[in-house]
Amino acid sequence: MIRFTCLILFLFLSIPAQATANGVKECYMSVGSQYQLTAHIASLNLSPSASPGDVIGTVTLDTSSFTCMASKTNDWVLQVIPRTSATSFAANVCTTNIAGIGVRYYDQYNGTMGCASWGSIATITGSNKTGSIPANQKLLEFVRTNDPLPAPGLYNLQTTVSLNAFNPALNSPADWGPLSISGDNTVVVSGCQMQNIVSNVDFGPVNRNSTQSKPFSLQFIGCVNDQDIQNFKKIANLIFTSPTLTTEGELGNCIANDCATGDIKISVKDFNNNLLNLNSNYPLINDPTTNLTYNFMATLTTINANAGKIEAVLNVEVNYN
């Protein structure tokens, strides 16, 4: 008997859009683009089951070196200005353009910023007024708030952040920028989910040196319309795990004392009769239709097998590009 258990893991990938600020450039990049500060998304995993307060993604700054006006005797500070308002969830979780997703900004000391205030991301010191931002300094994190997510669809996640260069010798901070956050800023919100079931594939009694095949299926539910299905399939993949998964991408037999020994393996084919490598992701777009049932065939072979139990567990999860 083979027992298949299905688990759910929703991963929604997105990257914030670029924010810019223009003005007097009191500090400049020591190398590369003269005034552009860059950041990138380190992770973003949005699940409909995420609880309020769960961190669903982070954005980190790229390594940058700066030189500021040495005529100013005081230290320079590069500031991030969130330019937004706090959510009802928490004072340091700011609003974004997508309901249910907030953003928390961090300064260079890993302290949080106020949504209508500012925080320093670098201090430029010394007589020559040079300094740098270390690699992967956290700029912000996206947080699930207590507001419901919007209706299923595609959304562009945006921020309103701007940059300033500040020196106490100035009457006011000088606009400095832009801040460029690279990548696709699309967020996919989908109602689709895999039905969480435990499915038993029972081969019954089997003979030595034999081959038997049995079908099984995975069902997806909750999709609101055909477009939701298409959006879901474009980003969704199946991931397979098992304690007896072999390097060839097949299932081996259990290893307890009462388990049969020999060359025993279980392979899986999809609805198109393609052999699956269970060590690799399986894109749901392999079936581009609006069908929500995925049929598979498990094949058991027993070469020179000795008497005993044959059992394997295959865990199936959904992850998103």
C-alpha contacts under 8 A as a table, 3 or more apart, distances in Angstrom:
res1	aa1	res2	aa2	distance
1	M	200	N	7.12
1	M	201	V	5.96
1	M	202	D	4.36
1	M	203	F	5.58
1	M	204	G	6.71
1	M	310	I	6.10
1	M	311	E	5.07
1	M	312	A	7.35
2	I	200	N	5.97
2	I	201	V	5.03
2	I	202	D	6.10
2	I	203	F	7.67
2	I	310	I	7.61
2	I	311	E	5.03
2	I	312	A	4.96
2	I	313	V	6.12
3	R	198	V	7.19
3	R	199	S	6.01
3	R	200	N	4.43
3	R	201	V	5.94
3	R	202	D	8.00
3	R	311	E	7.30
3	R	312	A	6.27
3	R	313	V	5.02
3	R	314	L	6.78
4	F	198	V	5.82
4	F	199	S	5.02
4	F	200	N	5.94
4	F	201	V	7.33
4	F	313	V	5.54
4	F	314	L	4.89
4	F	315	N	6.19
4	F	316	V	7.72
5	T	196	N	7.94
5	T	197	I	6.38
5	T	198	V	4.52
5	T	199	S	6.26
5	T	313	V	7.09
5	T	314	L	6.19
5	T	315	N	5.01
5	T	316	V	6.52
6	C	194	M	7.76
6	C	195	Q	7.62
6	C	196	N	5.46
6	C	197	I	5.71
6	C	198	V	6.28
6	C	315	N	5.61
6	C	316	V	4.77
6	C	317	E	6.30
7	L	194	M	7.87
7	L	196	N	6.08
7	L	315	N	6.76
7	L	316	V	5.80
7	L	317	E	4.96
7	L	318	V	7.55
8	I	193	Q	7.34
8	I	194	M	6.42
8	I	196	N	7.03
8	I	316	V	7.86
8	I	317	E	5.19
8	I	318	V	5.69
9	L	47	S	7.28
9	L	317	E	5.80
9	L	318	V	5.12
9	L	319	N	5.68
10	F	45	N	7.35
10	F	46	L	6.68
10	F	47	S	4.84
10	F	48	P	7.30
10	F	318	V	6.13
10	F	319	N	5.42
10	F	320	Y	6.34
11	L	44	L	7.67
11	L	45	N	4.60
11	L	46	L	5.40
11	L	47	S	6.02
11	L	318	V	7.89
11	L	319	N	5.16
11	L	320	Y	4.37
11	L	321	N	7.02
12	F	44	L	6.77
12	F	45	N	5.13
12	F	46	L	4.87
12	F	47	S	6.96
12	F	187	V	6.47
12	F	188	V	6.00
12	F	189	V	7.44
12	F	320	Y	5.59
12	F	321	N	6.83
13	L	43	S	7.89
13	L	44	L	5.42
13	L	45	N	6.07
13	L	46	L	7.29
13	L	186	T	7.32
13	L	187	V	6.13
13	L	188	V	7.33
13	L	320	Y	7.01
13	L	321	N	6.06
14	S	44	L	6.44
14	S	156	N	8.00
14	S	157	L	7.15
14	S	183	G	7.97
14	S	184	D	6.08
14	S	185	N	4.82
14	S	186	T	4.94
14	S	187	V	4.94
14	S	188	V	7.88
15	I	40	H	7.97
15	I	41	I	6.12
15	I	44	L	7.85
15	I	157	L	6.83
15	I	181	I	7.52
15	I	182	S	7.17
15	I	183	G	5.66
15	I	184	D	5.28
15	I	185	N	3.95
15	I	186	T	6.68
15	I	187	V	7.92
16	P	41	I	7.99
16	P	156	N	7.64
16	P	157	L	5.21
16	P	158	Q	4.95
16	P	159	T	6.30
16	P	181	I	6.44
16	P	182	S	7.75
16	P	183	G	7.71
16	P	184	D	7.58
16	P	185	N	4.95
17	A	156	N	7.70
17	A	157	L	6.59
17	A	158	Q	4.93
17	A	159	T	6.54
17	A	180	S	7.93
17	A	181	I	6.30
17	A	182	S	7.50
17	A	183	G	7.95
17	A	184	D	7.85
17	A	185	N	5.68
18	Q	158	Q	7.66
18	Q	159	T	7.64
18	Q	179	L	6.66
18	Q	180	S	4.95
18	Q	181	I	5.27
18	Q	182	S	7.28
19	A	159	T	6.80
19	A	160	T	6.15
19	A	161	V	5.98
19	A	162	S	6.47
19	A	178	P	6.59
19	A	179	L	5.67
19	A	180	S	6.36
19	A	181	I	7.71
20	T	161	V	7.71
20	T	162	S	6.07
20	T	163	L	7.82
20	T	177	G	5.92
20	T	178	P	4.12
20	T	179	L	5.61
20	T	180	S	7.37
21	A	162	S	5.61
21	A	163	L	6.42
21	A	175	D	6.20
21	A	176	W	6.05
21	A	177	G	4.95
21	A	178	P	5.17
21	A	179	L	7.70
22	N	175	D	5.89
22	N	176	W	6.09
22	N	177	G	6.03
22	N	178	P	6.96
23	G	174	A	6.73
23	G	175	D	4.82
23	G	176	W	6.12
23	G	177	G	7.96
24	V	174	A	5.93
24	V	175	D	6.09
24	V	176	W	6.76
25	K	28	Y	6.75
25	K	35	Y	7.46
25	K	174	A	7.27
25	K	175	D	7.20
25	K	176	W	5.75
26	E	68	C	5.91
26	E	69	M	6.03
26	E	165	A	6.67
26	E	174	A	7.12
26	E	176	W	7.55
27	C	35	Y	7.77
27	C	66	F	6.58
27	C	67	T	5.61
27	C	68	C	4.00
27	C	69	M	6.44
27	C	165	A	6.86
27	C	176	W	7.68
28	Y	34	Q	5.50
28	Y	35	Y	5.35
28	Y	66	F	5.55
28	Y	67	T	5.51
28	Y	68	C	6.30
29	M	32	G	6.65
29	M	33	S	6.57
29	M	34	Q	4.74
29	M	35	Y	5.70
29	M	36	Q	7.49
29	M	64	S	7.13
29	M	65	S	5.84
29	M	66	F	4.57
29	M	67	T	6.40
30	S	34	Q	7.29
30	S	64	S	7.97
30	S	65	S	5.36
30	S	66	F	4.94
30	S	67	T	5.89
31	V	34	Q	7.08
31	V	65	S	6.94
33	S	36	Q	5.72
35	Y	176	W	7.42
35	Y	177	G	5.87
35	Y	178	P	6.81
36	Q	177	G	5.74
36	Q	178	P	5.12
36	Q	179	L	6.08
36	Q	180	S	6.96
37	L	62	D	7.83
37	L	64	S	7.31
37	L	177	G	6.68
37	L	178	P	6.22
37	L	179	L	4.86
37	L	180	S	6.18
38	T	61	L	6.23
38	T	62	D	5.73
38	T	179	L	5.72
38	T	180	S	4.76
38	T	181	I	5.94
38	T	182	S	7.59
39	A	59	V	6.77
39	A	60	T	5.60
39	A	61	L	4.11
39	A	62	D	5.17
39	A	179	L	7.39
39	A	180	S	6.17
39	A	181	I	4.80
39	A	182	S	6.70
40	H	59	V	5.58
40	H	60	T	5.68
40	H	61	L	6.43
40	H	62	D	7.13
40	H	181	I	5.29
40	H	182	S	5.47
40	H	183	G	7.47
41	I	44	L	7.40
41	I	57	G	7.73
41	I	58	T	6.03
41	I	59	V	4.20
41	I	60	T	6.27
41	I	181	I	7.42
41	I	182	S	7.47
41	I	183	G	7.80
42	A	57	G	7.18
42	A	58	T	5.47
42	A	59	V	5.36
42	A	60	T	6.35
43	S	56	I	7.70
43	S	57	G	4.82
43	S	58	T	5.45
43	S	59	V	7.24
44	L	56	I	5.40
44	L	57	G	3.72
44	L	58	T	6.50
44	L	142	F	7.77
45	N	56	I	5.05
45	N	57	G	6.02
46	L	50	A	7.12
46	L	56	I	5.45
46	L	57	G	7.79
47	S	50	A	5.17
48	P	149	L	7.87
50	A	54	D	6.27
50	A	144	R	6.75
51	S	54	D	5.65
51	S	144	R	6.62
51	S	145	T	7.72
51	S	146	N	7.81
52	P	143	V	7.56
52	P	144	R	5.01
52	P	145	T	4.61
52	P	146	N	5.10
53	G	143	V	5.89
53	G	144	R	5.49
53	G	145	T	6.04
54	D	143	V	5.72
54	D	144	R	5.48
55	V	58	T	7.91
55	V	141	E	6.69
55	V	142	F	5.87
55	V	143	V	4.55
55	V	144	R	6.48
56	I	141	E	7.45
56	I	142	F	5.56
56	I	143	V	5.63
56	I	144	R	6.68
57	G	141	E	5.49
57	G	142	F	5.01
57	G	143	V	7.27
58	T	138	K	7.22
58	T	139	L	7.72
58	T	140	L	5.80
58	T	141	E	4.12
58	T	142	F	6.12
59	V	138	K	6.17
59	V	139	L	5.75
59	V	140	L	5.36
59	V	141	E	6.14
60	T	136	N	4.93
60	T	137	Q	5.29
60	T	138	K	4.30
60	T	139	L	5.15
60	T	140	L	7.03
61	L	133	I	7.66
61	L	135	A	6.74
61	L	136	N	5.41
61	L	137	Q	5.31
61	L	138	K	6.29
61	L	139	L	6.14
62	D	133	I	7.51
62	D	134	P	7.42
62	D	135	A	5.46
62	D	136	N	5.97
62	D	137	Q	7.44
63	T	132	S	7.23
63	T	133	I	5.37
63	T	134	P	5.15
63	T	135	A	4.48
63	T	136	N	7.19
64	S	132	S	5.43
64	S	133	I	5.22
64	S	134	P	7.20
65	S	130	T	7.37
65	S	131	G	5.74
65	S	132	S	4.07
65	S	133	I	6.45
66	F	124	I	7.51
66	F	130	T	5.49
66	F	131	G	5.36
66	F	132	S	5.83
67	T	124	I	7.52
67	T	128	N	7.64
67	T	129	K	5.71
67	T	130	T	4.42
67	T	131	G	6.72
68	C	76	W	7.10
68	C	124	I	7.19
68	C	129	K	5.37
68	C	130	T	6.43
69	M	72	K	6.13
69	M	129	K	6.81
70	A	73	T	6.84
70	A	127	S	6.71
70	A	128	N	5.65
70	A	129	K	5.49
72	K	75	D	7.75
72	K	167	N	7.44
72	K	169	A	6.56
73	T	127	S	7.69
73	T	169	A	7.89
74	N	125	T	7.87
74	N	167	N	6.39
74	N	168	P	6.52
74	N	169	A	7.03
75	D	123	T	6.77
75	D	124	I	5.69
75	D	125	T	4.96
75	D	126	G	7.47
75	D	129	K	7.26
75	D	167	N	6.39
75	D	168	P	7.96
76	W	123	T	5.76
76	W	124	I	4.86
76	W	125	T	6.64
76	W	129	K	7.48
76	W	165	A	6.84
76	W	166	F	5.68
76	W	167	N	4.90
77	V	120	S	6.15
77	V	121	I	7.58
77	V	122	A	5.86
77	V	123	T	4.56
77	V	124	I	6.09
77	V	165	A	5.82
77	V	166	F	5.14
77	V	167	N	6.52
78	L	120	S	5.57
78	L	121	I	5.79
78	L	122	A	5.26
78	L	123	T	6.41
78	L	124	I	7.86
78	L	163	L	7.11
78	L	164	N	5.82
78	L	165	A	4.67
78	L	166	F	6.35
79	Q	118	W	6.36
79	Q	119	G	5.41
79	Q	120	S	4.33
79	Q	121	I	5.88
79	Q	122	A	7.47
79	Q	163	L	5.58
79	Q	164	N	4.93
79	Q	165	A	6.11
79	Q	166	F	7.17
80	V	107	D	7.96
80	V	118	W	5.59
80	V	119	G	5.44
80	V	120	S	6.20
80	V	121	I	6.74
80	V	161	V	6.73
80	V	162	S	5.95
80	V	163	L	4.84
80	V	164	N	6.53
81	I	115	C	7.94
81	I	116	A	7.51
81	I	117	S	6.39
81	I	118	W	4.60
81	I	119	G	6.86
81	I	161	V	5.51
81	I	162	S	5.17
81	I	163	L	6.04
81	I	164	N	7.47
82	P	105	Y	7.40
82	P	114	G	7.80
82	P	115	C	5.52
82	P	116	A	6.48
82	P	117	S	7.07
82	P	118	W	6.71
82	P	159	T	7.98
82	P	160	T	6.18
82	P	161	V	4.43
82	P	162	S	6.65
83	R	115	C	6.45
83	R	116	A	5.56
83	R	117	S	7.49
83	R	160	T	5.89
83	R	161	V	5.92
83	R	162	S	7.33
84	T	94	C	6.43
84	T	95	T	6.52
84	T	115	C	5.43
84	T	116	A	5.76
84	T	160	T	6.80
85	S	94	C	5.55
85	S	95	T	5.99
85	S	115	C	5.20
85	S	116	A	5.94
86	A	90	A	6.78
86	A	91	A	5.19
86	A	92	N	6.41
86	A	93	V	5.76
86	A	94	C	4.30
86	A	95	T	5.95
86	A	114	G	7.90
86	A	115	C	5.63
86	A	116	A	7.81
87	T	90	A	5.89
87	T	91	A	6.58
87	T	93	V	5.92
87	T	94	C	5.36
87	T	95	T	5.47
87	T	102	G	7.20
87	T	145	T	7.98
88	S	91	A	7.36
89	F	93	V	7.08
89	F	145	T	5.97
89	F	146	N	6.25
90	A	93	V	5.25
90	A	94	C	7.93
91	A	94	C	7.33
91	A	114	G	7.18
91	A	115	C	7.55
92	N	104	R	5.98
92	N	105	Y	7.76
92	N	112	T	6.60
92	N	113	M	6.46
92	N	114	G	5.56
92	N	115	C	6.33
93	V	102	G	5.63
93	V	103	V	5.35
93	V	104	R	4.76
93	V	105	Y	7.93
93	V	115	C	7.31
93	V	143	V	7.38
94	C	102	G	5.35
94	C	103	V	5.06
94	C	104	R	6.08
94	C	115	C	5.55
95	T	101	I	7.34
95	T	102	G	5.01
95	T	103	V	6.43
96	T	99	A	7.25
96	T	101	I	6.50
96	T	102	G	5.61
96	T	103	V	6.71
96	T	157	L	7.28
96	T	158	Q	6.53
96	T	159	T	6.26
97	N	157	L	6.40
97	N	158	Q	6.20
97	N	159	T	7.65
98	I	101	I	5.81
98	I	102	G	7.99
98	I	149	L	7.58
98	I	150	P	7.28
98	I	155	Y	7.56
98	I	157	L	6.56
99	A	102	G	7.91
99	A	147	D	6.23
99	A	148	P	6.56
99	A	149	L	5.44
99	A	150	P	6.07
100	G	144	R	5.81
100	G	145	T	4.99
100	G	146	N	6.33
100	G	147	D	4.48
100	G	148	P	5.21
100	G	149	L	4.75
100	G	150	P	7.53
101	I	142	F	6.60
101	I	143	V	5.74
101	I	144	R	4.95
101	I	145	T	5.74
101	I	147	D	7.95
101	I	149	L	7.61
102	G	142	F	5.65
102	G	143	V	5.00
102	G	144	R	6.22
102	G	145	T	6.14
103	V	140	L	6.61
103	V	141	E	5.68
103	V	142	F	4.49
103	V	143	V	5.79
104	R	112	T	6.86
104	R	113	M	7.42
104	R	140	L	5.41
104	R	141	E	5.32
104	R	142	F	6.37
104	R	143	V	7.15
105	Y	112	T	5.63
105	Y	113	M	5.50
105	Y	114	G	7.94
105	Y	139	L	5.87
105	Y	140	L	4.27
105	Y	141	E	6.66
106	Y	109	Y	7.70
106	Y	110	N	5.37
106	Y	111	G	5.41
106	Y	112	T	4.54
106	Y	113	M	5.88
106	Y	119	G	7.33
106	Y	121	I	7.93
106	Y	138	K	6.58
106	Y	139	L	5.24
106	Y	140	L	5.65
107	D	110	N	5.28
107	D	111	G	5.44
107	D	112	T	6.27
107	D	113	M	6.72
107	D	119	G	5.22
107	D	120	S	5.22
107	D	121	I	5.02
107	D	139	L	6.95
108	Q	111	G	7.37
108	Q	119	G	7.99
108	Q	120	S	6.03
108	Q	121	I	4.43
108	Q	122	A	6.09
108	Q	137	Q	7.43
110	N	138	K	7.57
112	T	119	G	7.93
113	M	117	S	6.76
113	M	118	W	6.08
113	M	119	G	5.61
114	G	117	S	4.88
114	G	118	W	6.50
114	G	119	G	7.97
115	C	118	W	7.57
120	S	123	T	7.28
121	I	133	I	7.59
121	I	139	L	7.89
122	A	131	G	7.58
122	A	132	S	6.91
122	A	133	I	6.18
123	T	131	G	6.84
124	I	129	K	5.48
124	I	130	T	5.39
124	I	131	G	4.77
124	I	132	S	7.52
125	T	128	N	7.60
125	T	129	K	4.99
125	T	130	T	6.15
125	T	131	G	6.57
126	G	129	K	5.10
126	G	130	T	6.83
133	I	137	Q	7.20
134	P	137	Q	5.98
138	K	141	E	7.86
149	L	189	V	7.79
150	P	189	V	7.45
151	A	189	V	7.16
151	A	190	S	7.85
152	P	188	V	7.48
152	P	189	V	4.72
152	P	190	S	4.55
152	P	191	G	5.97
152	P	224	V	7.54
152	P	228	D	6.45
153	G	188	V	5.99
153	G	189	V	5.32
153	G	190	S	6.38
153	G	228	D	6.55
153	G	231	N	7.44
154	L	186	T	6.48
154	L	187	V	5.72
154	L	188	V	4.80
154	L	189	V	6.39
154	L	231	N	7.86
155	Y	186	T	5.53
155	Y	187	V	4.95
155	Y	188	V	6.41
155	Y	189	V	7.73
156	N	185	N	5.30
156	N	186	T	4.64
156	N	187	V	5.95
157	L	185	N	5.56
157	L	186	T	6.39
157	L	187	V	6.50
158	Q	185	N	7.41
162	S	175	D	7.99
162	S	176	W	7.89
162	S	177	G	7.21
162	S	178	P	7.38
162	S	179	L	7.06
163	L	175	D	6.18
163	L	176	W	5.16
163	L	177	G	5.58
163	L	178	P	7.04
163	L	179	L	7.09
164	N	173	P	5.91
164	N	174	A	5.42
164	N	175	D	4.53
164	N	176	W	4.74
164	N	177	G	7.39
165	A	173	P	5.69
165	A	174	A	5.23
165	A	175	D	6.38
165	A	176	W	5.84
166	F	170	L	7.15
166	F	172	S	7.22
166	F	173	P	4.50
166	F	174	A	6.33
167	N	170	L	5.52
167	N	173	P	6.99
168	P	171	N	7.40
170	L	173	P	6.70
188	V	231	N	7.31
188	V	232	F	7.83
190	S	223	C	7.07
190	S	228	D	6.15
190	S	231	N	7.50
190	S	232	F	6.27
191	G	222	G	5.19
191	G	223	C	4.85
191	G	224	V	6.33
191	G	228	D	7.26
192	C	220	F	6.45
192	C	221	I	5.60
192	C	222	G	4.69
192	C	223	C	4.29
192	C	224	V	7.64
192	C	228	D	7.46
192	C	229	I	7.03
192	C	232	F	6.79
193	Q	220	F	5.44
193	Q	221	I	5.51
193	Q	222	G	6.15
193	Q	223	C	7.53
194	M	218	L	7.35
194	M	219	Q	5.99
194	M	220	F	4.32
194	M	221	I	6.17
194	M	318	V	7.48
195	Q	218	L	7.41
195	Q	219	Q	5.63
195	Q	220	F	5.52
195	Q	221	I	6.19
199	S	216	F	7.69
201	V	214	K	6.82
201	V	215	P	7.52
201	V	216	F	6.79
202	D	214	K	7.73
203	F	206	V	7.10
203	F	212	Q	7.23
203	F	213	S	7.70
203	F	214	K	6.90
206	V	210	S	7.19
206	V	212	Q	7.96
207	N	210	S	5.69
207	N	302	T	7.46
208	R	302	T	5.58
208	R	303	I	6.33
208	R	304	N	6.16
208	R	305	A	5.37
208	R	306	N	7.24
209	N	301	T	7.01
209	N	302	T	4.90
209	N	303	I	4.37
209	N	304	N	5.86
209	N	305	A	6.90
210	S	301	T	5.71
210	S	302	T	5.46
210	S	303	I	6.97
211	T	299	T	6.89
211	T	300	L	5.57
211	T	301	T	4.46
211	T	302	T	6.65
212	Q	299	T	5.60
212	Q	300	L	5.28
212	Q	301	T	6.68
213	S	297	M	6.53
213	S	298	A	5.50
213	S	299	T	4.16
213	S	300	L	6.22
214	K	297	M	5.72
214	K	298	A	5.36
214	K	299	T	6.50
215	P	295	N	7.09
215	P	296	F	5.69
215	P	297	M	4.34
215	P	298	A	6.04
216	F	295	N	6.04
216	F	296	F	5.39
216	F	297	M	6.19
216	F	298	A	7.36
217	S	293	T	6.67
217	S	294	Y	5.41
217	S	295	N	4.36
217	S	296	F	5.75
218	L	293	T	5.81
218	L	294	Y	5.19
218	L	295	N	6.65
219	Q	292	L	5.98
219	Q	293	T	4.66
219	Q	294	Y	6.48
220	F	223	C	7.88
220	F	292	L	5.26
220	F	293	T	6.47
221	I	292	L	7.34
223	C	226	D	7.74
223	C	228	D	5.97
223	C	229	I	6.03
224	V	228	D	6.11
224	V	229	I	7.78
225	N	228	D	5.29
225	N	229	I	6.50
226	D	229	I	5.02
226	D	230	Q	6.31
226	D	290	T	6.20
227	Q	230	Q	5.03
227	Q	231	N	6.15
228	D	231	N	5.17
228	D	232	F	6.04
229	I	232	F	5.06
229	I	233	K	6.11
229	I	290	T	6.12
230	Q	233	K	5.21
230	Q	234	K	6.27
230	Q	288	P	7.50
230	Q	289	T	7.83
230	Q	290	T	6.86
231	N	234	K	5.38
231	N	235	I	6.90
232	F	235	I	5.71
232	F	236	A	5.90
233	K	236	A	5.18
233	K	237	N	7.85
233	K	283	P	7.58
233	K	284	L	5.16
233	K	285	I	4.98
233	K	288	P	7.42
234	K	283	P	7.94
234	K	284	L	7.22
234	K	285	I	5.61
235	I	283	P	7.85
235	I	284	L	7.99
235	I	320	Y	5.08
235	I	321	N	5.03
236	A	283	P	6.19
236	A	284	L	5.84
236	A	285	I	7.65
236	A	318	V	6.45
236	A	319	N	5.73
236	A	320	Y	4.54
236	A	321	N	6.58
237	N	281	N	5.91
237	N	282	Y	5.21
237	N	283	P	4.25
237	N	284	L	5.52
237	N	318	V	5.62
237	N	319	N	5.36
237	N	320	Y	6.08
237	N	321	N	7.72
238	L	281	N	5.55
238	L	282	Y	4.87
238	L	283	P	6.36
238	L	284	L	7.11
238	L	316	V	6.46
238	L	317	E	5.66
238	L	318	V	4.78
238	L	319	N	6.41
239	I	278	L	7.74
239	I	279	N	7.98
239	I	280	S	7.08
239	I	281	N	5.09
239	I	282	Y	6.67
239	I	316	V	5.71
239	I	317	E	5.13
239	I	318	V	6.15
239	I	319	N	6.98
240	F	278	L	5.68
240	F	279	N	6.77
240	F	280	S	7.65
240	F	281	N	7.36
240	F	314	L	6.65
240	F	315	N	5.66
240	F	316	V	4.88
240	F	317	E	6.59
241	T	245	L	6.89
241	T	278	L	7.54
241	T	279	N	7.68
241	T	314	L	5.99
241	T	315	N	5.15
241	T	316	V	6.71
242	S	245	L	5.12
242	S	251	L	7.53
242	S	312	A	7.78
242	S	313	V	5.96
242	S	314	L	5.05
242	S	315	N	6.08
243	P	313	V	7.46
244	T	251	L	5.66
244	T	252	G	5.02
244	T	253	N	6.50
244	T	254	C	6.73
244	T	312	A	6.94
244	T	313	V	7.82
245	L	249	G	6.45
245	L	250	E	5.83
245	L	251	L	4.73
245	L	252	G	6.12
245	L	278	L	7.54
245	L	279	N	7.77
246	T	249	G	5.39
246	T	250	E	5.38
246	T	251	L	5.97
246	T	252	G	6.38
247	T	250	E	7.44
247	T	279	N	7.45
248	E	277	N	7.04
248	E	279	N	7.86
249	G	267	S	7.93
249	G	276	L	7.30
249	G	277	N	4.34
249	G	278	L	4.43
249	G	279	N	5.08
249	G	280	S	7.80
250	E	265	K	6.60
250	E	266	I	5.85
250	E	267	S	5.10
250	E	268	V	7.39
250	E	277	N	6.79
250	E	278	L	6.14
251	L	265	K	5.58
251	L	266	I	4.92
251	L	267	S	6.48
251	L	312	A	6.89
251	L	314	L	8.00
252	G	264	I	6.23
252	G	265	K	4.80
252	G	266	I	6.45
252	G	312	A	7.01
253	N	259	C	7.33
253	N	260	A	7.49
253	N	261	T	7.79
253	N	264	I	6.17
253	N	265	K	6.51
253	N	310	I	5.88
253	N	311	E	5.84
253	N	312	A	5.75
254	C	259	C	5.85
254	C	260	A	7.88
254	C	309	K	7.95
254	C	310	I	6.62
254	C	311	E	5.62
254	C	312	A	5.88
255	I	258	D	8.00
255	I	259	C	5.83
256	A	259	C	5.32
258	D	308	G	5.65
258	D	309	K	5.98
259	C	308	G	4.87
259	C	309	K	4.30
259	C	310	I	5.98
259	C	311	E	7.69
260	A	305	A	6.55
260	A	306	N	5.43
260	A	307	A	5.38
260	A	308	G	3.86
260	A	309	K	5.17
260	A	310	I	6.03
261	T	264	I	7.13
261	T	305	A	5.58
261	T	306	N	5.40
261	T	307	A	7.54
261	T	308	G	7.40
262	G	302	T	7.24
262	G	303	I	6.40
262	G	304	N	5.42
262	G	305	A	4.24
262	G	306	N	6.22
263	D	301	T	7.85
263	D	302	T	5.97
263	D	303	I	4.89
263	D	304	N	6.20
263	D	305	A	6.22
264	I	300	L	7.35
264	I	301	T	5.76
264	I	302	T	4.62
264	I	303	I	6.18
264	I	305	A	6.71
265	K	300	L	5.88
265	K	301	T	5.64
265	K	302	T	6.90
266	I	298	A	6.43
266	I	299	T	5.35
266	I	300	L	4.49
266	I	301	T	6.52
267	S	275	L	7.43
267	S	276	L	7.53
267	S	298	A	5.71
267	S	299	T	5.24
267	S	300	L	6.72
268	V	275	L	6.03
268	V	276	L	5.68
268	V	296	F	6.71
268	V	297	M	5.55
268	V	298	A	4.58
268	V	299	T	6.33
269	K	272	N	7.66
269	K	273	N	5.30
269	K	274	N	5.15
269	K	275	L	4.36
269	K	276	L	5.52
269	K	296	F	5.64
269	K	297	M	5.16
269	K	298	A	6.65
270	D	273	N	5.22
270	D	274	N	5.41
270	D	275	L	6.72
270	D	276	L	6.99
270	D	294	Y	7.82
270	D	295	N	6.36
270	D	296	F	4.54
270	D	297	M	6.41
271	F	274	N	7.36
271	F	294	Y	7.11
271	F	295	N	5.39
271	F	296	F	5.69
271	F	297	M	7.71
276	L	280	S	8.00
276	L	282	Y	7.87
277	N	280	S	5.62
278	L	281	N	7.36
282	Y	286	N	7.94
283	P	286	N	5.82
284	L	287	D	6.08
284	L	288	P	7.70
285	I	288	P	4.95
287	D	291	N	7.57
291	N	294	Y	7.83
302	T	305	A	5.46
